[in-house]
Amino acid sequence: MSAELLINVTPSESRVALIENGILQEIHVERHTKKGLVGNIYRGKVSRVLPGMQAAFVDIGLEKAAFLHASDIVIHTEIAEEVSASHIQKQDIRELVRDGQDIVVQVVKDPIGTKGARLTTDITIPSRYLVFMPSVTHVGVSQRIEEEVERERLKTLVQEFCDENGGFILRTAAEGVGKSELQQDAAFLRRLWDKIQSRMKKRKSNVLYEDLPLARRVLRDFVGTELDRIRIDSKLSFQELFQFTKEYVPEMNGKLEYYTGDRPIFDLYDVENEAQRALERRVDLKSGGYLIIDQTEAMTTIDINTGAFVGHRNLEETIFNTNTEATQAIARQLRLRNLGGMILIDFIDMIEPDHKRRVLHSLEVATNKDRAKINIHGFT
């Protein structure tokens, strides 16, 4: 299977498209004026301690002072089998921080209205498979990885990468991943933390770490993924990404290409039209059948119809073929639209138990490509 990333950069936004075998599978968009602060790490100064609220205001260089509650000042203990860290809240806020104190904090919630950003001292830096925690030396595993044998396998692999300078949490995406991919991820996070520590010592800026802009974030999250090439249509962005991969993701450095073609980069695989079609309620299948996708706050429903597809043998065969084709289209739409939460699929009724089994298997195989963990509960 061939796979490549197309990166389109304009003054107002950046867009990244994942193409597999010539077909758009994922698209990510970030507007430059609306970037959030969540995940950013700052060197702050406690401006005021509020014992009555068990909290403190911290100046991190923003327009409004940020808010640090006592429950977000974390003392780490041994990481238990199911838990990433223990929040021990026995001390008064006055025993934890004082006015004028320098403190390293991370934003967990963006400012809203009159409220400043919400902070924590529990620093975590995510990558695709791992989360690095500089203040612990142990391994935690996502609770969503349920199989005990797999949990132990992953813990054993990652334990090798832990030392007195930090530990890791295995994210859900790590399920089934091999040692080399985890090692690449751990090395990336170690290099990143070294850079942050270097900035701490220089004391030149309040900002120690900003979560990566879209293009770099996508490259980080695709560490370990088989990509043939990564094409970028901005010379400046290409140079920045070249330097970024050289420092942090050297295995991707040789795949970068500066795109200088006459056609807009998103015209290469009809990305613009495909993205537009992804917003439509109806999705046509090649056979003549179609999907109807409806999103509500509670769930997303997907209805499958045979449409103009009448088949060549009999009705049951027509229904089976339409449902099977729909599984491929549904898996792609989940990635393309970034759908999550509860998803109810209304397959066309099938009589044959073997047909049901094969359609379910087809859906499982098709959704395996999704980087988000998907649980399929079978026919109800």
C-alpha positions, -999 to 999 in steps of 0.1 A, spaced: 0 0 0 13 35 -9 7 63 15 17 100 15 10 132 33 1 164 14 7 196 35 -9 228 22 1 260 40 -16 295 35 -13 327 56 -46 319 73 -45 281 78 -26 248 74 -42 216 60 -28 181 60 -43 153 39 -34 116 42 -36 98 9 -36 60 7 -35 43 -27 -45 76 -43 -76 80 -21 -81 107 6 -84 90 40 -79 118 65 -78 156 65 -67 179 93 -72 217 94 -58 243 118 -65 280 115 -35 301 126 -56 327 146 -74 301 167 -47 279 181 -54 269 217 -30 269 247 -38 234 261 -6 214 264 17 244 265 43 245 293 52 278 309 76 291 336 52 311 358 53 332 389 27 328 417 10 362 419 -15 355 446 -24 326 469 -61 322 478 -65 300 509 -103 303 509 -104 288 474 -74 265 479 -60 279 447 -34 304 434 -32 328 405 -1 324 383 13 349 359 24 330 328 27 360 305 -9 360 292 -34 389 294 -52 372 324 -36 354 353 -40 317 351 -56 295 378 -39 267 397 -60 247 421 -44 228 450 -58 195 435 -37 202 404 -4 204 423 6 168 420 28 147 441 36 115 422 36 81 438 42 46 424 22 41 392 -2 14 398 -12 -12 372 -43 8 361 -33 43 370 -10 69 355 -4 90 386 -19 95 421 -31 130 431 -24 133 468 -43 162 482 -36 164 520 -17 197 521 -31 232 523 -24 254 493 -2 276 515 21 246 521 24 240 484 30 274 468 38 309 480 35 344 466 64 353 442 74 316 437 86 305 403 68 274 391 66 253 360 31 246 349 11 232 319 -22 245 305 -51 220 308 -80 243 299 -80 274 276 -92 308 289 -129 313 286 -147 346 289 -134 363 320 -117 332 333 -80 326 328 -63 294 317 -65 264 341 -31 250 350 -14 218 365 21 211 377 17 175 364 37 179 332 30 154 305 42 154 269 23 131 244 35 114 213 17 89 191 21 58 214 35 72 246 31 100 271 63 111 288 61 121 325 94 136 337 86 134 374 81 96 376 103 66 367 76 40 360 53 27 333 15 31 332 -9 15 307 -41 30 293 -71 13 309 -86 9 275 -60 -17 267 -78 -45 285 -60 -78 276 -37 -87 304 -11 -104 282 -8 -73 260 -6 -50 289 23 -70 303 40 -72 270 39 -34 265 50 -27 300 80 -50 297 91 -33 264 87 3 277 103 -4 310 137 -5 292 133 31 282 126 44 318 153 58 340 156 84 368 148 111 343 113 100 336 87 74 329 59 67 304 23 60 300 13 37 271 -15 52 251 -44 32 237 -28 35 202 1 14 214 -19 -18 215 -3 -43 191 27 -20 184 63 -35 182 94 -25 201 110 -4 173 80 20 170 79 24 208 116 30 209 113 57 182 85 74 202 105 73 234 136 88 217 115 116 203 100 125 237 134 124 254 149 148 228 119 171 233 123 171 271 160 178 267 151 210 247 125 221 273 151 216 301 176 237 281 150 265 278 144 263 316 180 271 323 182 300 298 152 319 314 147 340 283 110 334 279 79 323 299 71 298 272 90 266 276 70 244 252 41 250 228 21 220 215 33 215 180 16 233 151 -5 211 129 21 199 103 46 190 130 20 174 152 8 152 124 44 141 117 48 133 154 17 113 154 27 94 123 60 82 138 63 45 129 37 47 101 48 36 67 48 67 45 63 69 11 67 107 10 56 139 26 50 168 2 48 205 14 38 234 -9 54 261 13 91 266 11 93 282 46 72 253 61 94 228 42 125 242 57 110 243 92 98 207 89 131 196 75 148 210 106 122 196 129 125 160 115 162 162 115 162 170 152 133 150 165 121 125 138 152 116 118 136 86 102 111 109 84 137 134 72 144 118 39 107 115 29 102 153 29 97 170 -5 91 206 -14 62 206 -39 68 231 -68 41 218 -92 19 241 -113 -13 226 -99 -24 233 -63 -12 205 -42 -47 195 -31 -57 191 -67 -34 161 -71 -58 136 -56 -90 157 -59 -87 165 -21 -108 197 -23 -138 179 -38 -134 149 -15 -133 171 15 -164 189 4 -182 156 -2 -172 145 33 -195 172 47 -226 159 28 -252 137 43 -253 112 15 -223 92 4 -227 72 -28 -212 37 -32 -197 26 -65 -222 -1 -69 -252 23 -69 -260 19 -32 -255 48 -7 -251 58 29 -270 84 49 -249 98 78 -267 118 105 -249 134 135 -266 143 167 -253 151 201 -261 116 214 -247 95 185 -240 92 148 -263 70 127 -254 55 94 -281 40 72 -273 18 42 -295 15 11 -292 -6 -20 -303 24 -42 -299 16 -79 -279 -16 -72 -300 -46 -82 -273 -72 -83 -268 -101 -106 -281 -132 -88 -307 -127 -61 -319 -102 -34 -299 -118 -6 -267 -117 -26 -274 -80 -35 -279 -71 1 -248 -89 12 -226 -72 -14 -240 -38 -6 -234 -42 31 -198 -55 25 -190 -25 2 -205 -2 28 -181 -14 55 -152 0 35 -169 33 29 -180 36 65 -144 30 78 -131 57 55 -159 82 65 -151 77 102 -115 88 96 -124 115 71 -150 131 93 -131 124 125 -163 107 139 -162 94 175 -186 85 203 -214 61 197 -220 51 161 -250 31 151 -249 14 117 -282 2 102 -271 -25 78 -297 -39 54 -313 -69 70 -295 -102 62 -310 -137 66 -278 -158 63 -257 -160 95 -226 -165 74 -233 -132 56 -236 -114 89 -203 -129 101 -185 -119 69 -199 -83 70 -188 -79 106 -154 -93 98 -151 -69 68 -159 -39 91 -133 -50 117 -106 -53 91 -115 -20 75 -115 -1 108 -81 -15 118 -65 13 99 -80 39 121 -55 54 146 -83 58 171 -94 27 191 -127 14 179 -148 -12 197 -173 -31 175 -201 -47 195 -217 -68 167 -253 -70 155 -280 -61 180 
